C-alpha cells in the first residue's frame, strides 16, 4: 500500500519535473544575452556593407560601442558561422572578409538553380 500511495506518485512527479526542466525555455538572462549577441552581429554585418565587405577589429571598435575583445569575439563568431573569412595581410593584420556582402551587387543577375 505504501508503494502505491507514496512511492509511485512521487516517482511520477519527479519524472514530470525532470521532463519539464529538460524542455524548459531559456531564462530571461539567457534570452537577453542571445538577443544582444544577434544585435551586435547585425551591426557588424551592416558595417561590413558600408566598408566594402572587409573589416578589421579596429574598424569595428571605432564605429560601434564595442571594446576590442568584444569586437574580436563578434567577428570570430561570424567567421564560425560562415559569414566572414579571416585573412592576413603581409604585415600581419587580420582582416575579416565578408564574401556575400562583397557580392550583393550581383543579386540582380540571379537566376533559378535549374536555369544555371
Helices and strands as residue ranges (DSSP letters): H 2-2, I 3-7, H 8-22, H 28-50, E 54-55, H 57-63, H 68-80, E 85-88, E 94-97, H 99-102, G 104-109, G 113-115
